[in-house]
């Protein structure tokens, strides 16, 4: 069997991270080890301050571990230059946040096209792929609307389209339903599950929403910077 097929999409090996607050050193993550397979859906849960978001930032190469290593499709993120990390993020990862972080002066189409333009695609090709992806998330009639003209659910679906338009290996999501009402959150959850099945893209989701966490393949709990359990 081709070993490349078996390579985890994401992998942490003995990852630790601490921060200084004055003279005090706060150990946020302590020897974290886990991996995510292609197409797998993983929820990360835990109380505020437990290290969930820090772990997600490390997985995305937005922060660097003090010890250990983070591998994205086999590449060690903390051994790459800033430019190489940026390129790998654009190639392999998509990001969804609690607050959509769409550019307010750009339309939905322009916001979703942006990662492809950064990759070097022509405007025509980027907009073609962005249109297809916005259609997949049910927004083909909102292409030319700016974020201020979209509902909360539509803005979050646009953010999901932006994360998926590059066809990444994995989407990292930080409280993707945290700013939505219950009904809209349910629709966004179902959308993410449908896209996971259709595109075989892995999802790693930090959430307090147990209705979302329970729909994942695994739930990872972090307490005091330690991975304490994994549930199938």
ZALUMPA-476568 format. One record per residue: residue number from 1; residue in three letters; x, y, z of N, C-alpha, C in turn. Coordinates in steps of 0.001 Angstrom, whole numbers, plus 524288, in hexadecimal, padded with zeros to 5 digits. Layout:
<recs>
REC   num   residu     n_X     n_Y     n_Z    ca_X    ca_Y    ca_Z     c_X     c_Y     c_Z
REC   NUM      ala       X       Y       Z       X       Y       Z       X       Y       Z
...
</recs>
This chain:
<recs>
REC   num   residu     n_X     n_Y     n_Z    ca_X    ca_Y    ca_Z     c_X     c_Y     c_Z
REC     1      unk   80351   7FB4C   80000   80000   80000   80000   80369   804D5   80000
REC     2      unk   801E5   808DC   7FD1A   804D9   80DAD   7FCDC   804E1   81055   80227
REC     3      unk   80998   81126   80459   80A00   8135E   80990   807F9   818EE   809CA
REC     4      unk   80823   81BBE   80546   8064C   82125   80532   8007A   82173   8065F
REC     5      unk   7FD9D   81D5C   804D0   7F806   81D49   805D0   7F6F2   81D00   80BAE
REC     6      unk   7FA72   81A60   80E89   7F9B2   819A1   81413   7FBA8   81E3C   81753
REC     7      unk   7FE66   821E9   814EC   80084   82660   817CA   7FC0E   8299B   81A19
REC     8      unk   7FC22   82A9E   81F4E   7F80E   82DEE   82192   7F814   83358   81F1A
REC     9      unk   7F386   835AF   81EDE   7F330   83B08   81CE3   7F5D6   83EC0   820B2
REC    10      unk   7F4AE   83E07   825BB   7F706   84120   829EA   7F93F   83D75   82E00
REC    11      unk   7FD7F   83F15   8307D   7FFD0   83BD7   8348C   802C3   83F41   8386D
REC    12      unk   801C7   83E61   83D75   804BC   840E1   841A7   80820   83CCA   8444C
REC    13      unk   80D0C   83E22   8453F   8109B   83AA1   84803   81310   83D91   84C92
REC    14      unk   8115C   83C22   85155   81378   83E5B   85628   813A1   84458   85605
REC    15      unk   80F3D   846A8   8548C   80EEE   84C52   853F9   80DD0   84EE9   8593D
REC    16      unk   81128   852A4   85A9D   8106B   855C3   85F52   810B1   85B89   85DEF
REC    17      unk   80DCE   85EAE   860E7   80DC3   86451   85FF7   80CCD   86722   8651D
REC    18      unk   80FE6   86B2A   86623   80F2C   86E42   86AE2   80F82   87403   86982
REC    19      unk   80D5E   87743   86CEC   80D97   87CE8   86C5A   80F6F   87F47   8717A
REC    20      unk   811B8   883D6   8711D   81360   88693   875D3   80F8D   88AF1   8771C
REC    21      unk   80E0A   88B32   87C05   80AE1   88F7E   87E06   80E00   89203   88268
REC    22      unk   810DB   89622   88112   81473   8986A   884D7   818DD   8949D   885E9
REC    23      unk   81991   89334   88ACE   81D9C   88F6A   88C41   81B8C   889D5   88C41
REC    24      unk   8167F   88949   88B6D   81402   88421   88BC4   813EB   88184   88669
REC    25      unk   81571   87C8D   8862F   81500   8797B   88161   8101B   8761F   881B5
REC    26      unk   80CB0   876BB   87DD8   807CF   873B8   87DAE   8085F   86F7D   87986
REC    27      unk   8081A   86A8D   87B36   8086C   86622   87798   802FF   8651C   8755C
REC    28      unk   80244   86672   87063   7FD1B   86615   86DF3   7FC27   860A6   86BBA
REC    29      unk   80007   85E73   86914   7FFA8   8592A   866F3   80454   855FF   868D5
REC    30      unk   8034C   8510E   86A30   80757   84DD7   86CA9   807B3   84887   869F4
REC    31      unk   80B47   84816   8664C   80C56   8430B   863D6   807CC   840C0   860D6
REC    32      unk   80531   843EC   85DAE   80098   84227   85ABB   80241   83E96   8563E
REC    33      unk   7FF85   83A33   855C5   80058   836A0   8515C   7FB12   834E8   84F2C
REC    34      unk   7FA39   835D8   84A34   7F5B3   8339D   8477F   7F653   83486   841AA
REC    35      unk   7F321   831D5   83EA3   7F357   83275   838F6   7EDD0   83267   836C3
REC    36      unk   7ED50   83460   831FE   7E84B   834B2   82F4E   7E8E6   8323B   829F4
REC    37      unk   7E589   82E7C   828C9   7E5C5   82BC1   823C2   7E2BF   82EC0   81F96
REC    38      unk   7E3BE   82D64   81AB6   7E0EF   82FD6   8165F   7DB1A   82EE9   816EA
REC    39      unk   7D80E   8331A   8167A   7D264   832BE   816C3   7D035   83235   81C3C
REC    40      unk   7D38C   8320B   82039   7D1B6   8315D   8259E   7CFB4   8367B   827D4
REC    41      unk   7CBD0   8360A   82B3E   7C98A   83A96   82DE2   7CABA   83A28   833B0
REC    42      unk   7CD65   83E12   835CB   7CF16   83DF6   83B39   7CD3B   842E8   83DF5
REC    43      unk   7CACA   8423E   8427F   7C94C   846AE   845C1   7CD2B   84724   84A41
REC    44      unk   7CEB9   84BE9   84B7C   7D206   84D03   85004   7CEBA   85023   853DA
REC    45      unk   7CDF9   84DF9   85888   7CACC   85092   85C7A   7CE0B   85161   86168
REC    46      unk   7CC0A   854AF   864DB   7CEB5   855D0   869BF   7CD07   85B1E   86BC3
REC    47      unk   7CE1A   85C24   870A9   7CC8E   86114   87305   7CFD6   8658A   870DA
REC    48      unk   7CE1A   86A52   871CB   7D10A   86EDF   87014   7D66C   86ED5   872A7
REC    49      unk   7DA75   86FEB   86F8D   7DFBD   86FF6   871A0   7E262   86AB0   871CD
REC    50      unk   7DFCC   866A8   86FB1   7E208   86162   86FF3   7E62F   86071   86BC7
REC    51      unk   7E672   863D1   867D6   7EA65   8633B   863C5   7E839   861CB   85E73
REC    52      unk   7E309   861B7   85DD5   7E09D   86013   858E7   7E240   8638C   85459
REC    53      unk   7E171   868A3   85502   7E2A1   86C35   850B9   7E87C   86C78   84FAE
REC    54      unk   7EB98   86C16   853C6   7F147   86C00   852FF   7F2D2   8674F   84FB0
REC    55      unk   7F083   862CC   850C3   7F1A9   85E25   84DAC   7F01A   85F03   847F8
REC    56      unk   7EB94   8615B   8471B   7E9D2   86253   841C1   7ED9A   86607   83EF2
REC    57      unk   7EF88   869FF   841B8   7F34E   86D9E   83F61   7F866   86AD7   83E06
REC    58      unk   7FA04   8672F   84151   7FEBD   8642A   84029   7FDE4   860AE   83B61
REC    59      unk   7F94D   85E3D   83B0E   7F820   85AE4   83691   7F82B   85E0B   83180
REC    60      unk   7F68C   862EE   831D1   7F65F   86639   82D30   7FB70   86915   82C0D
REC    61      unk   7FF67   8682C   82F4D   8045F   86AD5   82E7C   80435   8709E   82FB9
REC    62      unk   80025   87251   8328E   7FFAF   877C9   8340D   80303   878FC   838D8
REC    63      unk   80436   874F5   83BEB   807EA   8754E   8403E   80B86   8709C   83FE0
REC    64      unk   80FF8   870EC   84287   813CF   86CBA   84263   8143D   86A26   847C6
REC    65      unk   814C1   864F7   84804   81545   86255   84D13   81A91   8636B   84F8A
REC    66      unk   81AD0   8632F   854B4   81FCF   8639C   85770   822F9   85E9B   856B5
REC    67      unk   8203F   85A2A   85701   822B4   8551A   8561E   81F15   851BD   852D1
REC    68      unk   82155   84DA2   85079   81E3F   84A26   84D30   81DA7   84C4B   847B3
REC    69      unk   81A48   849C3   844B5   8198E   84B6B   83F4C   813F2   84AAC   83D8E
REC    70      unk   8125C   84DF0   839E2   80D44   84D93   83756   80E3A   84C68   8319D
REC    71      unk   80BE9   84829   82FB4   80C82   846AC   82A36   8075D   84793   8274D
REC    72      unk   807C9   84A11   822DB   80360   84ADA   81F50   804BC   847FB   81A48
REC    73      unk   80187   84436   818D7   80287   840D3   81453   8084A   83F40   81405
REC    74      unk   80A73   83DC6   8188A   80FB8   83BBC   818C8   81400   83FC2   8197C
REC    75      unk   812BE   844C1   818EE   816B3   848D6   8198A   8169E   84B09   81F17
REC    76      unk   81B36   84BAF   82163   81BA8   84DC2   826AF   81B26   853B8   8267A
REC    77      unk   816C2   855B4   8286A   81596   85B46   827FB   819B3   85EA3   82A9E
REC    78      unk   81B8E   85D04   82F40   81F1C   8604F   8322A   824B4   86026   83023
REC    79      unk   82594   85D50   82BD1   82AB1   85D62   8294E   82A9A   86076   8242E
REC    80      unk   82612   862A4   822E2   8258A   865A0   81E0B   82664   86B6C   81F04
REC    81      unk   827CB   86E3E   81AF8   82812   873EC   81B58   8228A   87625   81B77
REC    82      unk   82210   87B21   81CD3   81CE8   87DA0   81CDE   81A4B   87D3C   81785
REC    83      unk   81D59   87E18   81368   81B2C   87DD7   80E19   81964   87856   80CC7
REC    84      unk   81C7B   87474   80E49   81B12   86EFD   80D42   8163B   86D6B   81058
REC    85      unk   815D0   86F41   81532   81122   86E19   8184E   80C4F   87082   815D2
REC    86      unk   80CE0   87559   813FF   80880   877EE   8116F   806C1   87504   80C91
REC    87      unk   80A78   87320   80991   80933   8702D   804DA   8068C   86B0A   80638
REC    88      unk   80888   86861   80A40   8062E   86369   80BD1   800AA   8643A   80DE1
REC    89      unk   7FFD6   86862   810D9   7FA88   86990   812B7   7F6DB   86A58   80E16
REC    90      unk   7F899   86D3A   80A38   7F551   86E43   805A6   7F431   86950   80294
REC    91      unk   7F7E8   865AD   80272   7F751   860DA   7FF79   7F41A   85CBF   8025F
REC    92      unk   7F4D8   85C59   8078D   7F2E5   857C6   80A67   7EEA2   858E6   80E64
REC    93      unk   7EDF7   85DD1   80FFD   7EA6E   85F01   8144D   7E661   86319   812CB
REC    94      unk   7E1D6   862B3   81553   7DDE4   866BE   81514   7DC76   86842   81AA1
REC    95      unk   7DAAF   86D13   81B72   7D991   86F04   820AE   7D414   87156   820E6
REC    96      unk   7D13D   86FF9   82525   7CC1E   87247   82632   7CC20   87404   82BE0
REC    97      unk   7CA4E   878CE   82CD8   7CA5F   87AF5   8321D   7C4D2   87C0D   833F9
REC    98      unk   7C45A   87D24   8391E   7BF3F   87E78   83B4C   7BD16   8835B   838A4
REC    99      unk   7C074   8873E   837EE   7BF07   88BF3   83516   7C16D   88B6D   82FA7
REC   100      unk   7BE46   88C30   82BB7   7BF8E   88A7B   82667   7C48E   88CCF   82426
REC   101      unk   7C61D   89179   825EF   7CADF   89419   823FB   7CAD6   894D0   81E0A
REC   102      unk   7C637   895CC   81BE9   7C5E9   8972C   8165D   7C779   89CE6   815B4
REC   103      unk   7C9B4   89E2C   81140   7CB22   8A399   81024   7C630   8A69A   80EB1
REC   104      unk   7C4BC   8AA8A   811CD   7BF8B   8ACFB   81124   7BED2   8AFC9   80BFD
REC   105      unk   7C325   8B19D   80996   7C2A7   8B48F   804B8   7C25C   8B108   7FFEF
REC   106      unk   7C31F   8ABDC   800B6   7C30F   8A81C   7FC67   7BDF3   8A51C   7FC58
REC   107      unk   7BC48   8A377   7F7B3   7B7A9   8A01E   7F73B   7B8E9   89A97   7F911
REC   108      unk   7B4E4   8975E   7F987   7B5B8   891DD   7FAE6   7B956   88F4B   7F6ED
REC   109      unk   7B868   89059   7F1EF   7BBA6   88E0F   7EDD1   7C157   88FBE   7EE60
REC   110      unk   7C238   894B7   7EF68   7C78F   896AF   7EFF7   7CA38   89475   7F4D0
REC   111      unk   7C759   89404   7F923   7C98E   891C7   7FDE5   7CB3F   88C1E   7FD16
REC   112      unk   7C7F9   88926   7FA5B   7C925   88395   7F993   7CD62   882D8   7F575
REC   113      unk   7CDC7   88678   7F1D2   7D1D9   88626   7EDC5   7D748   88732   7EFEF
REC   114      unk   7D799   88A2A   7F430   7DC9A   88C33   7F609   7E0C7   88801   7F6FA
REC   115      unk   7DF97   88396   7F9AC   7E3BB   87FA9   7FA72   7E5EA   87D80   7F550
REC   116      unk   7E29E   87D49   7F150   7E46B   87B51   7EC3D   7E7C4   87F59   7E96D
REC   117      unk   7E678   88456   7EA12   7E9AF   88871   7E7CC   7EF0D   8888A   7EA64
REC   118      unk   7EF19   887AD   7EF90   7F40E   8875C   7F263   7F73D   882C1   7F064
REC   119      unk   7F4A0   87E90   7EEFC   7F74A   879F1   7ECE6   7F988   87AF5   7E77D
REC   120      unk   7F781   87EE1   7E4C0   7F9A6   8803E   7DFAA   7F607   87F29   7DB1A
REC   121      unk   7F120   87D9A   7DC30   7ED6F   87CB4   7D7F1   7EBCA   881E4   7D583
REC   122      unk   7EA1F   881AD   7D0A0   7E817   88658   7CE0F   7E2E1   887D6   7D09D
REC   123      unk   7E164   88CC4   7CFFF   7DC6A   88E8F   7D231   7D7DE   88B5A   7D009
REC   124      unk   7D7FC   88A35   7CAF8   7D3C5   88739   7C87E   7D351   881C8   7CAE0
REC   125      unk   7D7C3   87F15   7CB70   7D7AA   879CB   7CD95   7D634   879DC   7D35B
REC   126      unk   7D839   87DAA   7D64B   7D6F6   87E0F   7DBDB   7D124   87F00   7DCA2
REC   127      unk   7CEDF   8826B   7D97A   7C94C   8838F   7DA07   7C5F4   87EF4   7D84A
REC   128      unk   7C7C8   87BFE   7D474   7C4E2   87758   7D2D0   7C4A0   87359   7D73D
REC   129      unk   7C912   87250   7D9B9   7C937   86E8C   7DE0C   7C638   8709F   7E2CB
REC   130      unk   7C6A8   875B7   7E3C7   7C3D6   87808   7E829   7BDF3   877AD   7E755
REC   131      unk   7BC3B   8788F   7E285   7B6A7   87823   7E14C   7B4AF   8729B   7E234
REC   132      unk   7B7B4   86EBD   7E07E   7B63E   86942   7E154   7B5C2   8680E   7E726
REC   133      unk   7B97D   86A02   7EA41   7B97E   868D2   7EFD5   7B50C   86BA0   7F29F
REC   134      unk   7B3FD   87073   7F12A   7AF8D   8733D   7F380   7AA69   870A0   7F217
REC   135      unk   7AA18   86E69   7ED6F   7A57E   86B66   7EBE9   7A4ED   866A9   7EF6F
REC   136      unk   7A952   8640E   7F0B1   7A92D   85F71   7F410   7A710   860AA   7F97E
REC   137      unk   7A813   86570   7FB63   7A62C   866D8   8009D   7A0FF   869D3   80055
REC   138      unk   79E82   869BF   7FBB2   79946   86BEC   7FB2F   79904   871CD   7FA95
REC   139      unk   79D30   8742B   7F873   79D50   879DD   7F812   79DF9   87BCE   7F276
REC   140      unk   79C27   878CF   7EEB2   79CE2   87A71   7E93D   799F1   87F75   7E7FB
REC   141      unk   79602   880C9   7EB22   79317   885A0   7EA42   7952E   88A2A   7ED7E
REC   142      unk   79995   8895C   7F02F   79BC8   88D72   7F396   7A167   88ED1   7F213
REC   143      unk   7A2F6   88D6B   7ED51   7A865   88E1B   7EBB3   7AA40   893BF   7EC37
REC   144      unk   7A6E3   89768   7EADC   7A88C   89CD8   7EA7F   7A6B0   8A01E   7EF26
REC   145      unk   7A539   89D6F   7F352   7A3B4   8A018   7F824   7A872   8A0A0   7FBB4
REC   146      unk   7A8F6   8A521   7FE32   7AD15   8A5F5   80202   7AB55   8A3CE   8074E
REC   147      unk   7AF0C   8A2BE   80AE8   7AD9F   8A06A   80FF0   7A940   8A345   812CD
REC   148      unk   7A931   8A874   8127B   7A51B   8AB6D   81523   79FB4   8AA86   812EA
REC   149      unk   79F6A   8A835   80E41   79A69   8A718   80BBC   798C5   8A169   80C6E
REC   150      unk   79BDB   89E71   80F69   79AC4   898E6   8104A   7990E   89801   815ED
REC   151      unk   795ED   893E5   816C0   79470   8926A   81C0F   7991A   88FE3   81ECA
REC   152      unk   798AF   88F11   823E8   79CE9   88C8F   826D2   79E3A   88730   824B3
REC   153      unk   79A3E   88424   82378   79B1B   87EF3   82152   79D98   87F23   81BF0
REC   154      unk   79BF3   882F2   818BD   79E39   88387   81382   7A3EB   88534   813D4
REC   155      unk   7A522   8889C   81792   7AA99   88A37   8183B   7ADF7   8858A   819D4
REC   156      unk   7ABE5   88243   81D4F   7AF04   87DC5   81EFB   7AF84   879C4   81A94
REC   157      unk   7AB70   87924   81777   7ABE2   875A0   812F2   7AFD1   877B5   80EF9
REC   158      unk   7B01E   87CD5   80E6C   7B419   87F27   80B09   7B985   87E05   80D2C
REC   159      unk   7BA21   87E63   81249   7BF2F   87D3C   814BE   7C0AE   8777F   813F2
REC   160      unk   7BCD5   8740B   81435   7BDDD   86E7C   8133F   7BF72   86DAA   80D89
REC   161      unk   7BCCA   8705E   809F4   7BE3B   86FFF   8046A   7C3D3   871DF   80398
REC   162      unk   7C54F   87616   8062A   7CAA9   87818   805B5   7CE9A   8740D   807B1
REC   163      unk   7CD38   8714A   80BE2   7D0BB   86D4A   80E04   7D137   86899   80A6A
REC   164      unk   7CD14   86775   80775   7CCED   862BB   8043E   7CE92   86391   7FE97
REC   165      unk   7CED0   8686E   7FCD8   7CF84   86978   7F742   7D4BF   86771   7F53B
REC   166      unk   7D8A3   86718   7F890   7DDC2   86523   7F6E7   7DE0D   85F32   7F71B
REC   167      unk   7D9BC   85CB0   7F8B1   7D989   856FE   7F974   7DE06   8553D   7FD04
REC   168      unk   7DE08   85749   801DD   7E23A   855FC   80584   7E1C9   8505C   80767
REC   169      unk   7E5E8   84E82   809DC   7E5CA   84953   80C49   7E29E   84978   81153
REC   170      unk   7E2AD   84E06   813FE   7E010   84E6B   81910   7DE1E   853F2   819E2
REC   171      unk   7D983   85462   81C4C   7D770   85966   81E05   7D7E4   859AF   823EF
REC   172      unk   7DA36   85DE5   825F0   7DA96   85EF1   82B86   7D678   86308   82CDA
REC   173      unk   7D2F8   861B0   8306A   7CE9A   86524   831A8   7CE82   86650   8377E
REC   174      unk   7CE3A   86B55   838D9   7CE27   86D06   83E4A   7C8C2   86F39   83F8A
REC   175      unk   7C5A9   86C2E   84262   7C050   86DAD   843DB   7BD21   86F86   83F1C
REC   176      unk   7BCB5   86C4F   83B07   7BA2C   86E1B   83634   7B45A   86F3C   836C3
REC   177      unk   7B1E1   86D2E   83ADF   7AC50   86E42   83BAD   7AB5D   871B5   84074
REC   178      unk   7AF8F   873A3   842D3   7AF1B   87676   847C6   7AC44   87BA0   84771
REC   179      unk   7ABF6   87DE1   842CB   7A984   88301   84232   7A447   882AA   83F63
REC   180      unk   7A212   87DD7   83F20   79D43   87CFE   83C2C   798DA   87B3D   83FC1
REC   181      unk   79401   87C6C   83E46   78F8E   87A5A   84127   78F27   8747D   84023
REC   182      unk   78C10   871DE   84360   78BE8   86C25   84349   78A5F   86A02   83DF1
REC   183      unk   78667   86C4C   83B93   78482   86A49   83692   788A9   86B00   8324B
REC   184      unk   78B0A   86F9B   8322A   78F10   8709C   82E3B   793D5   86D33   82F28
REC   185      unk   7953B   86C6F   8342C   799AF   86915   83583   798CE   86390   83380
REC   186      unk   7940D   86187   83422   792D6   85C45   8323F   793AB   85BDA   82C5D
REC   187      unk   79217   85FE0   8297B   792BB   85FD3   823CA   79885   85FEA   8224C
REC   188      unk   79B9E   86307   82522   7A136   86360   82408   7A3E1   85E2F   82544
REC   189      unk   7A23B   85BAC   82999   7A473   85690   82AFA   7A359   85295   826B3
REC   190      unk   79E7B   8525C   824E7   79D13   84EA2   820D2   7A00F   84FBD   81BC8
REC   191      unk   7A0D8   854AD   81AA5   7A3D8   8561C   81605   7A96E   8540B   8166E
REC   192      unk   7ABEE   854D4   81AE5   7B14C   852FD   81B91   7B19E   84D0D   81B2A
REC   193      unk   7ADD0   84A57   81D60   7ADC8   8449F   81D15   7AD16   842C6   81772
REC   194      unk   7A99D   8455B   81498   7A8BA   843E0   80F1C   7ADAA   844BD   80BDB
REC   195      unk   7B040   8491A   80CB3   7B4F9   84A43   809B9   7B974   846A3   80B35
REC   196      unk   7B9AD   8452A   81025   7BD9A   8415C   811D8   7BCEF   83C37   80EED
REC   197      unk   7B81F   83A6A   80E73   7B71B   83578   80BB7   7B82C   835FA   805E0
REC   198      unk   7B69D   83A5A   8039C   7B716   83B02   7FDF2   7BCBD   83BCE   7FC38
REC   199      unk   7BFCD   83E9F   7FF60   7C500   8403F   7FDB1   7C969   83D5C   80080
REC   200      unk   7C814   83A35   80481   7CC04   8373C   8077A   7D00A   83ACF   80A10
REC   201      unk   7CE62   83F7E   80B82   7D1CA   8432B   80E3D   7D139   8423E   8141F
REC   202      unk   7D598   841FF   816E2   7D573   8415C   81C8B   7D39D   84677   81F16
REC   203      unk   7D116   845EB   823A4   7CF8B   84A71   826BD   7D199   849C7   82C45
REC   204      unk   7D425   84DCC   82E57   7D595   84E0A   833E0   7D2E0   852D7   8360F
REC   205      unk   7CF4F   851F4   839BF   7CBD0   8561F   83B7F   7CC3F   856DF   84162
REC   206      unk   7CDDD   85B85   84304   7CD9F   85D14   8487E   7C81E   85F1A   8498C
REC   207      unk   7C590   85CF5   84D7E   7C023   85E80   84E6A   7BE80   85DA5   8540E
REC   208      unk   7BAC6   860E4   855C6   7B7F2   85FEE   85AAC   7B2A2   85D81   85987
REC   209      unk   7B154   85D08   85498   7AC36   85B27   852EA   7AC54   8552C   852AA
REC   210      unk   7AA2C   852A5   856A8   7AA6E   84CF1   856DE   7A725   84A61   8529C
REC   211      unk   7A312   84D0C   850B5   79FFE   84AD1   84C67   7A356   84A72   84782
REC   212      unk   7A70D   84E11   846E0   7AAC4   84DD6   8428F   7AEEE   849B7   843AE
REC   213      unk   7B11E   849C5   8485E   7B553   8461C   849B9   7B398   84072   84919
REC   214      unk   7AEC7   83F57   84A9A   7ACE6   839EF   84A74   7ABFF   837EF   844E8
REC   215      unk   7AC04   83B62   84121   7AB7A   839C0   83BA8   7B0C4   83891   83920
REC   216      unk   7B500   8398C   83BF3   7BA33   83876   839EC   7BB96   832AD   83AA4
REC   217      unk   7BFB1   830ED   837FD   7C17F   82B86   83897   7C406   82AA9   83DE9
REC   218      unk   7C6AA   82EB4   83FDF   7C952   82E59   844ED   7C8AC   83369   847EA
REC   219      unk   7C8B1   832F6   84D14   7C8C5   83786   8507D   7CDC3   83740   853B9
REC   220      unk   7D0EF   83B62   85366   7D5B4   83BC5   85684   7D4C1   83FE1   85AB5
REC   221      unk   7D5AF   83E66   85F90   7D50F   8421A   863E0   7DA6E   843DB   865CE
REC   222      unk   7DB03   848E8   86676   7DFCE   84B0D   868A8   7DE84   84DA0   86DDF
REC   223      unk   7E162   84C25   871DC   7E0D2   84E85   87704   7E639   84FF4   87904
REC   224      unk   7E6D7   854E1   87A8D   7EBDA   856CA   87C96   7F05D   8558F   87900
REC   225      unk   7EF70   85600   873E7   7F393   85544   87019   7F4EB   84FA3   86EDE
REC   226      unk   7F1E0   84BF8   870F9   7F2ED   84668   87031   7EE66   843F0   86D4A
REC   227      unk   7EFA8   840BA   86952   7EBA7   83DC8   86693   7EA0A   83944   86A24
REC   228      unk   7E53D   83996   86C2B   7E3A5   835E6   87039   7E06D   83144   86E3F
REC   229      unk   7DDFA   831ED   8699E   7DAF1   82D84   867AB   7D9B3   82E3E   861F4
REC   230      unk   7D8DD   829DB   85F62   7D70F   829DF   859FF   7D27F   82613   859AA
REC   231      unk   7CE3E   827DD   8577F   7C99D   82494   856EC   7C88F   8237D   85138
REC   232      unk   7C74F   81E9E   84FE4   7C5A2   81D56   84A8F   7BFD9   81E89   84A11
</recs>
